[in-house]
């Protein structure tokens, strides 16, 4: 009997799609599918919020840096003996405190906008403020006859654009012989949007107030604290002491005036702007400002310095 031959030709099978069955516990393909899906979703969310996470990390690093700087300045104030050193350290302490407040406010603002739709990208640029000068107003007898008012002030300015803060140097010999206060520092801010607002704040501290009529209330306070008993004198000294800065030893700078500059104030030349004065609690600490100041506000878009086209230029003569 002849053996039967089997055909070796195979019929192409139809590709069978995998049927997912969640009820089967050992279905490794189904578990692998879920794992890949979660990975893709996680990658999308991570790439979507990458810039936000980076900004939050940058703000946390800036806050930590300013906190360490503040601790170092407090230690420096404890060992400072010279008046100029104490003045500079007090100014740095106030600047660090203002930066920490600005960074924390920016961090809270970003957390509130995490679920909202991002705004359209605005054009960025650089903003510079320089040549700040503030005129002073003294009495005729004080300035021309050089008598009457013996007060001397230490003055500096803070420039704020959002969470970015810059400070000027301290002019510490402001007295009746000076007609204006000039700051030679140049403050530059990068990555600023076109709808910026520059807030200029003027801080002052009275260094010397002896032999003046305005200092009479301060003298009376000292005499009262020295004449009465020690326990009561300590309590009054704590409440009347003017050389405190947020609970730390040092000179206390008071905010005496401020102004706001916008894009309309930008120009190549120096312009005059209004200065809003703040009345302090003690009139003898009032810095005699005239009520205006002048400065140079310059802005430059980033696309001016960016390269648009690069390559070879071929000139064809006709």
Backbone bond lengths (Angstrom), bond angles and torsions (degrees), N, CA, C in turn:
res aa  C-N    CA-C-N  psi(-1)  N-CA   C-N-CA  omega(-1)  CA-C   N-CA-C  phi
1 X - - - 1.459 - - 1.524 108.85 -
2 X 1.331 116.64 126.71 1.484 120.82 -177.37 1.507 109.90 -71.37
3 X 1.365 114.70 134.37 1.478 117.33 179.62 1.527 111.31 -69.98
4 X 1.268 113.12 146.16 1.483 119.41 179.53 1.514 109.84 -79.86
5 X 1.310 115.09 135.51 1.472 121.07 179.34 1.523 110.31 -94.89
6 X 1.318 113.40 133.75 1.474 119.00 177.79 1.534 109.40 -95.12
7 X 1.275 115.26 136.42 1.476 119.95 179.94 1.529 109.53 -74.91
8 X 1.344 114.52 133.34 1.478 120.15 179.80 1.525 112.92 -88.77
9 X 1.320 117.84 -5.55 1.466 120.20 -179.74 1.522 109.67 -70.60
10 X 1.353 114.58 129.87 1.467 119.88 -179.54 1.524 109.63 -103.08
11 X 1.271 114.03 140.44 1.457 120.34 178.14 1.516 108.82 -85.02
12 X 1.311 119.47 127.23 1.482 120.55 179.85 1.515 111.21 -60.90
13 X 1.313 112.16 125.03 1.460 116.90 -179.19 1.528 110.80 -82.29
14 X 1.271 113.89 150.88 1.457 120.57 176.97 1.522 109.06 -78.58
15 X 1.364 115.48 131.05 1.461 119.67 -178.76 1.517 109.59 -64.01
16 X 1.323 113.29 122.85 1.453 117.94 -177.03 1.517 109.75 -92.31
17 X 1.283 114.87 126.56 1.457 120.09 176.76 1.514 109.32 -77.33
18 X 1.321 112.20 145.99 1.466 117.96 -176.71 1.514 109.39 -75.76
19 X 1.301 114.09 129.01 1.455 120.91 177.96 1.528 108.67 -94.60
20 X 1.335 116.31 114.48 1.451 120.07 -178.60 1.517 109.70 -76.35
21 X 1.276 114.89 131.21 1.463 120.31 178.74 1.515 108.64 -128.88
22 X 1.303 118.24 96.96 1.455 120.29 -177.46 1.514 113.58 -64.48
23 X 1.330 116.40 -17.49 1.463 118.31 -177.19 1.515 112.34 -74.37
24 X 1.332 117.49 -22.51 1.456 120.43 -178.83 1.526 108.13 -81.09
25 X 1.307 117.91 125.69 1.461 121.55 -174.74 1.515 112.22 -77.94
26 X 1.325 119.16 -29.62 1.457 121.15 -176.50 1.524 112.64 -100.87
27 X 1.295 116.72 29.79 1.460 121.43 179.66 1.537 108.10 -85.59
28 X 1.343 116.80 91.24 1.460 121.33 -174.72 1.523 112.10 -69.65
29 X 1.316 117.45 -32.91 1.462 119.43 178.83 1.529 111.39 -64.05
30 X 1.282 115.61 -39.20 1.473 119.66 179.87 1.530 110.88 -67.74
31 X 1.320 116.94 -40.81 1.456 120.57 177.79 1.526 111.24 -66.58
32 X 1.337 116.63 -37.14 1.454 120.61 177.54 1.538 110.72 -65.49
33 X 1.308 115.90 -38.85 1.465 120.67 177.73 1.531 111.11 -62.70
34 X 1.322 117.21 -43.29 1.457 120.14 177.95 1.524 111.42 -64.35
35 X 1.335 116.04 -39.24 1.460 119.12 179.74 1.528 111.75 -64.87
36 X 1.321 117.64 -42.43 1.461 120.48 178.48 1.524 111.95 -65.43
37 X 1.338 115.82 -38.01 1.463 119.15 178.53 1.513 111.65 -63.70
38 X 1.316 116.11 -42.19 1.461 119.71 178.91 1.525 111.25 -66.66
39 X 1.337 116.48 -36.78 1.459 119.19 178.70 1.524 111.19 -64.44
40 X 1.330 116.72 -42.78 1.462 119.85 179.00 1.522 110.98 -63.67
41 X 1.330 116.37 -42.70 1.461 119.60 179.46 1.527 111.00 -64.56
42 X 1.324 115.96 -40.47 1.471 119.93 179.51 1.519 110.70 -65.80
43 X 1.339 117.36 -39.36 1.462 120.47 179.19 1.524 111.55 -65.11
44 X 1.343 116.56 -38.62 1.455 119.93 178.55 1.521 110.92 -64.58
45 X 1.340 116.33 -45.91 1.461 119.51 179.60 1.526 111.50 -65.38
46 X 1.335 116.03 -34.52 1.459 119.32 -179.23 1.523 110.99 -69.36
47 X 1.325 116.85 -44.59 1.462 119.64 178.57 1.523 111.63 -67.99
48 X 1.333 117.21 -29.42 1.457 120.82 179.82 1.511 111.37 -69.90
49 X 1.339 116.92 -40.28 1.466 121.91 -176.70 1.525 112.24 -102.59
50 X 1.326 117.94 20.45 1.451 120.20 -177.09 1.522 111.35 -67.44
51 X 1.339 116.73 -45.21 1.458 119.77 -179.11 1.514 111.51 -65.20
52 X 1.343 116.62 -38.42 1.453 119.39 179.56 1.526 110.88 -64.89
53 X 1.324 117.61 -42.51 1.460 120.45 178.61 1.521 111.16 -64.07
54 X 1.308 117.03 -37.97 1.459 120.50 178.92 1.517 110.98 -65.29
55 X 1.333 117.96 -42.13 1.453 121.10 178.56 1.518 111.58 -64.40
56 X 1.339 116.29 -40.27 1.459 119.43 178.35 1.525 111.34 -64.19
57 X 1.325 117.15 -40.16 1.470 120.30 177.90 1.522 111.04 -65.39
58 X 1.336 117.02 -39.63 1.462 119.81 178.09 1.523 111.29 -63.16
59 X 1.338 117.04 -41.37 1.460 119.94 179.21 1.527 111.19 -65.79
60 X 1.328 117.12 -39.25 1.462 119.54 178.53 1.528 111.09 -64.69
61 X 1.324 116.95 -40.18 1.467 119.73 177.28 1.526 111.37 -65.23
62 X 1.328 117.17 -38.90 1.461 119.70 178.29 1.526 111.39 -66.21
63 X 1.330 116.63 -40.30 1.468 119.51 178.71 1.522 110.68 -64.36
64 X 1.344 117.37 -43.28 1.465 120.45 178.12 1.529 111.29 -61.93
65 X 1.332 116.52 -40.12 1.467 120.32 179.40 1.524 110.97 -63.88
66 X 1.334 117.06 -44.88 1.461 120.16 -179.33 1.527 111.59 -67.94
67 X 1.332 117.68 -33.59 1.455 120.59 176.80 1.531 110.90 -65.11
68 X 1.338 116.99 -42.07 1.461 119.99 177.14 1.529 111.26 -66.14
69 X 1.332 116.46 -38.79 1.460 119.69 176.92 1.529 110.60 -63.47
70 X 1.314 116.59 -39.76 1.465 120.60 179.86 1.524 111.40 -64.24
71 X 1.325 116.93 -41.60 1.467 120.04 177.84 1.531 111.05 -63.44
72 X 1.330 116.41 -40.39 1.462 119.17 177.58 1.518 112.72 -65.80
73 X 1.344 117.11 -37.83 1.465 120.37 179.82 1.529 110.53 -67.80
74 X 1.326 117.42 -37.19 1.470 120.15 177.91 1.530 110.68 -63.50
75 X 1.323 116.62 -39.86 1.460 119.65 176.51 1.526 111.12 -66.15
76 X 1.341 115.94 -35.87 1.463 119.38 178.15 1.522 111.39 -67.68
77 X 1.325 117.26 -37.08 1.461 120.65 177.86 1.527 111.75 -64.59
78 X 1.324 116.35 -32.32 1.460 119.66 -178.53 1.520 112.11 -67.36
79 X 1.328 117.79 -27.24 1.469 121.03 -177.43 1.525 112.36 -108.14
80 X 1.333 118.51 -0.21 1.463 120.87 -179.27 1.523 109.98 -73.97
81 X 1.318 116.36 134.55 1.458 122.50 179.17 1.524 112.08 -118.41
82 X 1.307 117.43 -27.05 1.455 121.21 -179.24 1.520 109.76 -85.71
83 X 1.325 116.50 146.08 1.468 121.12 -176.68 1.526 111.79 -66.13
84 X 1.334 116.79 -38.52 1.469 119.68 -179.23 1.525 110.66 -67.93
85 X 1.325 117.50 -39.71 1.465 120.55 177.21 1.521 111.33 -62.42
86 X 1.320 116.35 -43.71 1.470 119.90 178.51 1.514 111.07 -64.54
87 X 1.325 116.61 -37.04 1.464 120.51 179.85 1.525 110.99 -65.96
88 X 1.321 117.23 -45.90 1.467 120.66 179.60 1.525 111.28 -65.51
89 X 1.334 117.17 -40.60 1.456 119.62 179.21 1.522 111.57 -67.06
90 X 1.325 117.74 -37.87 1.468 120.61 177.70 1.525 111.00 -64.96
91 X 1.343 115.85 -38.88 1.468 119.30 176.45 1.524 111.65 -64.01
92 X 1.333 117.06 -42.47 1.464 120.61 177.96 1.521 111.89 -65.76
93 X 1.326 117.12 -36.30 1.464 120.43 177.83 1.518 111.24 -64.65
94 X 1.324 117.41 -42.56 1.467 120.63 178.18 1.522 110.85 -66.24
95 X 1.333 117.37 -38.78 1.464 120.52 179.14 1.520 111.22 -64.76
96 X 1.330 117.61 -43.13 1.469 121.06 177.95 1.521 111.26 -62.07
97 X 1.320 116.87 -41.02 1.464 120.42 179.40 1.525 111.10 -63.84
98 X 1.331 117.06 -42.40 1.464 120.29 178.87 1.528 111.44 -66.07
99 X 1.314 118.05 -36.49 1.469 120.52 178.17 1.518 111.53 -68.06
100 X 1.314 117.25 -39.72 1.470 120.01 177.94 1.524 110.14 -62.89
101 X 1.326 117.53 -42.79 1.467 120.56 177.76 1.527 110.99 -62.63
102 X 1.330 117.04 -40.87 1.467 120.38 -179.67 1.522 111.21 -67.08
103 X 1.340 118.08 -41.22 1.466 120.86 179.03 1.531 111.57 -66.52
104 X 1.321 117.16 -39.03 1.462 119.95 178.78 1.526 110.96 -67.83
105 X 1.326 117.22 -37.99 1.463 120.11 176.22 1.529 111.25 -65.54
106 X 1.347 117.18 -40.06 1.461 120.78 177.05 1.521 111.40 -65.72
107 X 1.315 117.28 -37.38 1.467 121.20 178.30 1.518 110.95 -65.43
108 X 1.316 117.08 -41.00 1.464 120.51 177.81 1.521 110.85 -67.96
109 X 1.325 116.88 -37.22 1.468 120.51 178.15 1.523 111.40 -64.37
110 X 1.324 117.54 -39.37 1.465 120.70 178.41 1.519 111.83 -69.23
111 X 1.321 117.75 -35.98 1.468 119.86 178.45 1.520 111.61 -68.21
112 X 1.338 117.68 -32.67 1.465 120.36 177.82 1.519 111.37 -72.30
113 X 1.324 117.55 -30.37 1.464 121.50 -179.10 1.526 112.89 -92.91
114 X 1.326 118.34 11.66 1.471 120.14 -177.72 1.518 111.63 -67.48
115 X 1.336 116.93 -37.75 1.458 119.12 -178.56 1.505 114.11 -91.94
116 X 1.310 118.63 -7.85 1.459 121.62 -178.85 1.519 110.75 -85.19
117 X 1.320 114.21 167.08 1.461 120.24 179.68 1.519 109.20 -76.77
118 X 1.308 116.00 135.56 1.456 120.08 179.93 1.517 110.98 -67.68
119 X 1.333 113.68 143.41 1.447 119.07 177.99 1.528 110.47 -77.15
120 X 1.309 114.36 161.77 1.462 119.40 179.25 1.526 110.14 -65.33
121 X 1.317 115.15 143.99 1.458 120.11 -178.84 1.528 109.84 -66.69
122 X 1.333 115.30 127.10 1.447 120.99 179.15 1.523 109.38 -99.67
123 X 1.307 114.35 158.61 1.455 118.88 179.42 1.523 109.84 -69.54
124 X 1.331 115.20 141.34 1.454 121.52 -178.68 1.526 109.76 -108.00
125 X 1.326 115.05 164.33 1.448 119.32 180.00 1.518 111.04 -166.58
126 X 1.327 115.78 -175.36 1.457 123.16 178.54 1.521 109.22 -111.67
127 X 1.329 115.03 140.52 1.462 121.87 -180.00 1.518 108.02 -125.17
128 X 1.309 116.44 133.66 1.461 122.31 -179.15 1.525 109.86 -128.58
129 X 1.336 115.11 137.85 1.470 122.53 177.08 1.526 107.43 -124.85
130 X 1.315 116.57 126.78 1.469 121.22 -177.85 1.520 109.49 -149.93
131 X 1.338 115.43 175.43 1.477 124.03 176.44 1.529 111.85 53.69
132 X 1.331 116.10 49.43 1.470 120.84 179.13 1.527 108.52 -80.85
133 X 1.315 115.48 128.53 1.471 121.11 179.39 1.523 108.74 -143.42
134 X 1.338 115.29 133.94 1.467 121.86 -178.24 1.524 109.49 -126.04
135 X 1.326 118.65 121.10 1.468 120.28 177.06 1.521 111.38 -75.70
136 X 1.324 116.13 149.75 1.460 123.61 178.21 1.526 109.64 -112.31
137 X 1.307 115.95 155.43 1.460 122.13 178.76 1.533 108.52 -125.53
138 X 1.317 115.63 113.84 1.456 122.70 177.96 1.536 108.89 -115.83
139 X 1.304 116.11 163.40 1.460 120.19 174.21 1.526 109.76 -71.54
140 X 1.320 115.35 155.21 1.466 119.56 -179.48 1.519 111.67 -61.46
141 X 1.324 115.84 -41.20 1.467 118.83 -179.29 1.520 111.68 -66.93
142 X 1.341 117.07 -30.69 1.462 120.04 -179.19 1.524 111.75 -75.47
143 X 1.338 116.62 -43.74 1.465 119.83 -173.24 1.527 112.34 -83.81
144 X 1.328 117.83 -48.12 1.460 120.43 -173.54 1.529 111.81 -83.01
145 X 1.338 118.08 -41.14 1.461 120.99 -178.88 1.527 112.71 -89.66
146 X 1.349 115.66 -7.28 1.476 121.28 175.46 1.536 111.35 57.23
147 X 1.310 116.71 50.49 1.462 120.83 176.27 1.524 108.44 -156.33
148 X 1.323 114.71 158.09 1.466 120.33 174.71 1.507 113.66 108.24
149 X 1.326 118.02 -61.52 1.457 122.33 -175.62 1.527 108.97 -110.54
150 X 1.341 115.62 112.56 1.451 120.88 -177.94 1.526 112.54 -104.47
151 X 1.282 117.77 18.06 1.467 119.71 -177.10 1.526 111.18 -74.30
152 X 1.332 114.91 145.21 1.460 122.31 173.68 1.524 108.48 -131.50
153 X 1.331 116.09 139.67 1.460 121.99 -173.83 1.522 110.18 -122.74
154 X 1.318 113.99 153.98 1.454 122.49 166.02 1.514 108.79 -112.03
155 X 1.335 117.45 125.50 1.468 122.23 -171.11 1.521 109.41 -129.73
156 X 1.334 116.28 140.86 1.464 122.02 170.06 1.520 108.12 -150.37
157 X 1.324 116.44 170.21 1.470 122.46 -176.47 1.525 110.15 -125.47
158 X 1.323 114.99 149.45 1.462 123.12 170.85 1.514 108.67 -115.44
159 X 1.334 116.64 135.15 1.463 123.53 177.12 1.519 108.09 -114.81
160 X 1.334 116.57 124.56 1.459 121.56 -174.18 1.527 109.82 -125.27
161 X 1.340 115.72 131.33 1.465 122.94 168.84 1.521 106.21 -131.95
162 X 1.314 117.26 98.99 1.457 120.34 -175.27 1.521 110.84 65.72
163 X 1.331 115.84 -125.33 1.468 121.35 178.37 1.520 113.02 -90.90
164 X 1.330 117.99 2.62 1.462 121.71 179.86 1.528 109.01 -96.80
165 X 1.334 115.39 124.89 1.458 122.01 -174.66 1.521 108.62 -129.00
166 X 1.314 115.88 133.26 1.461 122.89 175.23 1.524 108.55 -127.73
167 X 1.326 116.32 148.74 1.456 121.19 -179.10 1.525 109.95 -122.86
168 X 1.308 115.50 158.11 1.453 122.35 176.79 1.533 109.69 -101.42
169 X 1.311 115.91 175.93 1.457 118.97 175.76 1.526 110.24 -74.49
170 X 1.312 115.98 162.60 1.455 121.98 179.45 1.529 109.09 -90.11
171 X 1.316 116.02 124.53 1.467 121.73 171.05 1.522 106.33 -95.62
172 X 1.332 116.95 105.86 1.462 120.42 -166.87 1.527 114.54 -103.83
173 X 1.304 119.28 2.48 1.469 120.86 -178.59 1.528 111.34 -118.98
174 X 1.318 117.72 39.97 1.458 121.82 -179.02 1.528 108.53 -78.98
175 X 1.333 117.43 113.58 1.453 121.99 179.45 1.520 108.80 -138.18
176 X 1.343 115.26 -166.95 1.475 120.66 -174.18 1.525 112.48 -71.72
177 X 1.336 118.74 -12.43 1.462 121.42 178.46 1.530 112.70 -82.03
178 X 1.320 117.60 -10.55 1.464 121.71 -178.76 1.521 110.06 -99.21
179 X 1.312 116.38 135.99 1.464 121.43 177.95 1.525 112.93 -95.98
180 X 1.335 117.50 -17.62 1.455 120.39 177.96 1.519 109.20 -155.90
181 X 1.337 115.73 165.71 1.462 123.62 177.90 1.517 107.65 -114.25
182 X 1.319 117.14 125.50 1.466 122.43 -178.93 1.525 109.39 -117.63
183 X 1.320 115.38 136.97 1.465 122.65 176.56 1.524 107.93 -117.50
184 X 1.319 116.25 122.49 1.459 120.56 -176.70 1.513 115.33 -91.27
185 X 1.321 118.47 -1.41 1.465 120.78 -177.24 1.524 110.69 -77.10
186 X 1.341 114.57 154.01 1.471 122.62 177.64 1.523 107.81 -117.74
187 X 1.318 116.99 122.24 1.471 122.64 -179.23 1.523 109.24 -105.46
188 X 1.334 116.53 125.43 1.467 122.61 -177.97 1.523 108.29 -120.40
189 X 1.332 116.44 131.21 1.458 123.45 178.08 1.527 108.50 -117.45
190 X 1.325 116.72 131.30 1.459 122.75 -179.76 1.523 110.67 -106.47
191 X 1.338 115.50 157.91 1.463 122.98 177.75 1.529 111.32 56.46
192 X 1.334 115.89 54.88 1.458 122.26 -178.98 1.525 108.64 -109.88
193 X 1.322 116.43 135.23 1.465 120.80 179.35 1.529 110.61 -76.09
194 X 1.328 115.38 167.57 1.466 120.31 -174.87 1.525 112.96 -72.33
195 X 1.322 118.10 -21.36 1.468 121.13 179.75 1.529 111.65 -96.48
196 X 1.325 116.59 40.81 1.461 121.36 -174.83 1.528 110.39 -75.54
197 X 1.327 113.93 161.10 1.466 123.40 173.15 1.521 108.31 -136.73
198 X 1.312 116.22 118.35 1.459 121.83 177.47 1.521 108.07 -94.07
199 X 1.316 116.05 119.13 1.469 120.89 177.32 1.523 108.39 -102.60
200 X 1.305 116.25 118.19 1.460 122.70 177.97 1.521 108.24 -101.56
201 X 1.326 116.41 123.99 1.467 122.65 -179.76 1.523 109.28 -118.89
202 X 1.315 116.53 133.52 1.461 123.30 -179.11 1.524 108.08 -106.58
203 X 1.340 115.92 124.15 1.466 122.67 178.58 1.527 108.61 -116.79
204 X 1.330 116.01 140.94 1.458 120.96 -179.75 1.523 110.36 -139.79
205 X 1.315 114.34 155.30 1.462 122.14 175.39 1.518 108.17 -141.36
206 X 1.338 116.54 132.22 1.449 120.75 -179.21 1.528 109.26 -83.30
207 X 1.333 115.70 118.92 1.456 121.03 -177.13 1.522 112.56 -86.89
208 X 1.331 116.65 -37.40 1.456 120.54 -172.92 1.522 108.81 -143.43
209 X 1.344 116.19 128.92 1.461 119.36 -178.10 1.524 112.58 -140.30
210 X 1.317 118.32 22.02 1.463 120.69 179.83 1.525 111.02 -76.55
211 X 1.338 116.41 159.11 1.466 124.28 176.44 1.524 112.55 58.40
212 X 1.324 117.47 36.76 1.465 121.31 178.41 1.513 108.86 -134.53
213 X 1.311 116.04 150.95 1.466 120.64 178.81 1.516 110.47 -67.56
214 X 1.333 116.86 -34.45 1.464 120.06 -178.16 1.503 112.22 -67.08
215 X 1.353 117.61 -21.65 1.457 120.28 -177.49 1.518 112.88 -90.15
216 X 1.317 118.25 4.69 1.463 121.09 -178.49 1.520 112.82 -60.40
217 X 1.351 121.04 -46.00 1.470 119.39 176.71 1.518 113.35 -58.69
218 X 1.335 117.56 -35.46 1.459 120.05 178.49 1.523 111.15 -67.28
219 X 1.354 117.14 -38.08 1.460 119.91 177.62 1.517 111.52 -65.61
220 X 1.339 115.79 -40.45 1.465 119.68 179.52 1.522 110.28 -61.91
221 X 1.325 116.77 -39.60 1.464 120.14 178.53 1.520 110.92 -61.74
222 X 1.341 116.97 -42.48 1.459 119.73 179.83 1.527 111.74 -64.55
223 X 1.346 116.16 -42.41 1.459 119.38 -179.07 1.529 111.51 -64.78
224 X 1.337 116.57 -38.30 1.459 119.57 179.97 1.516 110.15 -65.48
225 X 1.335 116.39 -45.11 1.460 119.36 -178.76 1.524 112.45 -66.05
226 X 1.342 117.75 -26.33 1.460 119.99 179.76 1.531 112.75 -85.47
227 X 1.337 117.31 -28.24 1.452 120.48 -173.56 1.520 113.32 -82.32
228 X 1.309 118.45 -34.16 1.454 120.61 -176.64 1.516 110.30 -85.49
229 X 1.320 116.33 -178.88 1.455 121.03 -174.22 1.523 111.15 -64.66
230 X 1.325 115.06 164.98 1.459 120.14 -175.33 1.519 112.58 -68.33
231 X 1.325 117.64 -41.32 1.474 120.25 -177.11 1.516 111.45 -64.34
232 X 1.331 115.99 -46.39 1.466 119.16 177.94 1.516 110.19 -69.36
233 X 1.335 116.65 -35.31 1.453 119.15 179.23 1.507 112.93 -64.79
234 X 1.309 117.07 -35.66 1.467 119.67 177.68 1.520 111.29 -65.42
235 X 1.331 115.84 -40.47 1.472 118.92 179.53 1.526 111.01 -64.78
236 X 1.342 115.99 -42.39 1.462 118.15 178.74 1.518 111.87 -70.14
237 X 1.327 116.04 -33.32 1.467 118.77 179.44 1.511 111.36 -65.53
238 X 1.331 117.17 -35.32 1.467 120.18 178.07 1.511 110.99 -67.06
239 X 1.354 116.30 -40.17 1.460 119.64 -177.60 1.517 113.14 -78.84
240 X 1.359 117.24 -28.05 1.460 120.56 -176.04 1.518 113.95 -102.42
241 X 1.328 117.13 -3.57 1.456 119.72 -177.06 1.517 109.97 -70.89
242 X 1.321 116.19 126.11 1.464 120.72 -177.90 1.508 113.21 -95.60
243 X 1.318 118.66 -4.66 1.453 121.26 -176.48 1.515 109.75 -101.80
244 X 1.306 116.21 59.79 1.451 122.45 177.46 1.514 108.35 -133.16
245 X 1.306 116.56 139.66 1.464 121.95 178.12 1.520 108.19 -129.38
246 X 1.353 116.23 98.31 1.458 121.66 179.62 1.533 112.59 54.63
247 X 1.324 116.23 41.27 1.445 120.60 177.82 1.505 114.19 82.54
248 X 1.312 119.59 1.57 1.462 122.63 -179.02 1.521 109.40 -111.77
249 X 1.345 116.58 149.32 1.462 121.16 178.57 1.517 109.30 -66.08
250 X 1.325 115.34 136.23 1.451 120.20 179.79 1.504 110.64 150.70
251 X 1.327 115.92 176.51 1.450 120.93 178.72 1.525 109.78 -78.20
252 X 1.296 115.17 141.01 1.458 120.79 179.35 1.522 109.43 -97.37
253 X 1.324 116.21 119.36 1.457 122.39 175.67 1.526 109.34 -94.35
254 X 1.326 114.95 132.74 1.463 121.34 179.62 1.525 109.67 -106.79
255 X 1.329 115.04 140.95 1.467 120.56 174.78 1.523 108.27 -76.44
256 X 1.333 116.46 115.98 1.463 120.84 -174.29 1.528 112.80 -109.19
257 X 1.336 118.46 -21.18 1.465 120.42 -179.15 1.521 109.10 -163.06
258 X 1.336 115.73 160.59 1.461 121.17 178.15 1.522 108.94 -154.64
259 X 1.334 115.26 162.97 1.464 122.45 178.45 1.523 108.37 -153.23
260 X 1.325 116.61 158.82 1.462 123.08 -179.40 1.519 109.17 -126.22
261 X 1.330 116.80 127.80 1.459 123.61 179.59 1.517 109.46 -116.69
262 X 1.341 116.36 141.77 1.466 121.90 -178.06 1.531 109.98 -128.67
263 X 1.332 115.09 -170.64 1.461 120.40 -176.46 1.526 111.67 -64.92
264 X 1.325 118.08 -29.52 1.468 120.10 179.53 1.524 112.62 -67.91
265 X 1.324 117.49 -18.96 1.461 121.00 -179.23 1.518 112.97 -88.98
266 X 1.337 117.99 1.86 1.460 121.80 -179.11 1.525 109.86 -73.91
267 X 1.320 116.04 138.92 1.470 121.03 177.89 1.512 110.89 -172.13
268 X 1.324 115.77 164.46 1.464 120.79 179.65 1.519 112.44 -77.04
269 X 1.307 117.73 -26.73 1.461 121.75 -177.10 1.527 110.58 -99.64
270 X 1.323 115.10 169.26 1.464 121.89 178.09 1.527 109.17 -79.18
271 X 1.334 116.33 131.81 1.459 122.08 -178.60 1.520 110.17 -120.35
272 X 1.324 114.74 158.27 1.461 122.13 179.26 1.522 109.34 -101.14
273 X 1.327 116.08 137.79 1.465 122.37 -178.26 1.518 109.39 -133.13
274 X 1.331 114.67 156.63 1.463 120.74 179.36 1.522 110.07 -77.47
275 X 1.317 115.20 148.55 1.457 122.96 -179.82 1.520 108.05 -124.14
276 X 1.319 116.47 120.25 1.459 121.86 -179.68 1.524 108.88 -88.38
277 X 1.333 115.92 118.97 1.458 120.70 -176.58 1.525 110.43 -91.04
278 X 1.328 114.77 149.47 1.457 122.97 178.23 1.516 107.80 -114.79
279 X 1.327 117.03 127.06 1.456 120.60 -179.94 1.525 109.77 -78.66
280 X 1.318 118.46 121.58 1.468 120.33 -179.72 1.522 111.34 -75.93
281 X 1.333 115.38 170.41 1.455 120.20 178.85 1.523 111.41 -68.50
282 X 1.311 117.49 -37.29 1.456 122.17 179.34 1.517 108.72 -104.11
283 X 1.352 119.58 115.77 1.477 120.02 -178.06 1.519 113.97 -62.69
284 X 1.343 117.84 -25.76 1.462 119.08 -178.73 1.519 112.16 -71.21
285 X 1.341 117.49 -12.27 1.458 121.55 178.15 1.527 112.29 -94.57
286 X 1.331 117.24 7.63 1.448 121.46 -176.76 1.531 110.37 -74.44
287 X 1.325 116.73 123.98 1.458 121.53 174.50 1.526 108.76 -78.67
288 X 1.333 119.63 126.04 1.476 120.82 -174.65 1.527 112.51 -75.57
289 X 1.323 117.09 74.15 1.457 121.72 177.58 1.519 110.04 -82.21
290 X 1.330 115.33 149.96 1.459 121.18 -178.79 1.526 111.84 -78.86
291 X 1.337 117.72 -26.24 1.461 120.90 179.49 1.510 114.33 111.97
292 X 1.329 117.59 7.18 1.461 121.49 177.41 1.520 108.38 -150.07
293 X 1.312 115.73 168.57 1.461 121.74 176.51 1.522 108.07 -153.74
294 X 1.301 116.00 164.60 1.464 121.11 177.78 1.522 109.06 -129.31
295 X 1.323 115.73 148.21 1.462 121.94 179.22 1.524 108.67 -160.43
296 X 1.321 114.45 171.65 1.466 121.58 176.80 1.521 107.87 -113.05
297 X 1.329 116.68 116.71 1.463 123.43 179.18 1.523 108.51 -110.82
298 X 1.336 115.55 117.32 1.467 121.95 -176.38 1.519 108.39 -124.35
299 X 1.340 116.70 139.32 1.464 122.96 176.83 1.516 109.45 -131.16
300 X 1.337 116.34 143.83 1.460 122.66 -179.85 1.520 109.33 -138.83
301 X 1.333 119.04 121.66 1.474 120.43 177.23 1.524 111.61 -65.81
302 X 1.315 116.20 152.44 1.462 120.64 -178.45 1.525 112.47 -70.84
303 X 1.332 117.78 -27.40 1.462 118.67 -176.34 1.523 111.99 -71.00
304 X 1.331 118.27 -10.46 1.464 120.28 177.84 1.523 110.80 -67.51
305 X 1.344 116.86 -37.45 1.464 121.12 -177.32 1.527 113.27 -96.45
306 X 1.337 117.70 -4.13 1.461 119.68 -178.74 1.526 110.82 -83.56
307 X 1.318 116.00 146.59 1.460 121.73 179.41 1.523 109.65 -83.33
308 X 1.312 115.93 127.29 1.461 121.19 -178.10 1.527 111.88 -97.70
309 X 1.330 118.15 -46.60 1.458 122.74 -178.70 1.521 108.09 -131.76
310 X 1.317 114.99 142.33 1.467 121.09 177.73 1.520 108.71 -140.37
311 X 1.314 116.54 138.37 1.451 120.71 -179.70 1.524 110.97 154.60
312 X 1.326 115.31 -166.25 1.451 122.11 -178.66 1.533 110.22 -94.51
313 X 1.293 115.82 143.86 1.455 122.62 177.55 1.516 109.11 -107.57
314 X 1.294 114.70 121.60 1.447 120.69 -179.10 1.528 109.84 -109.04
315 X 1.308 115.86 122.75 1.460 121.73 -178.26 1.535 108.15 -104.89
316 X 1.299 115.77 123.90 1.480 121.74 -179.56 1.527 107.52 -106.68
317 X 1.322 115.79 121.89 1.456 121.08 177.90 1.520 108.69 -84.46
318 X 1.296 114.95 132.43 1.463 120.39 179.85 1.515 109.41 -98.40
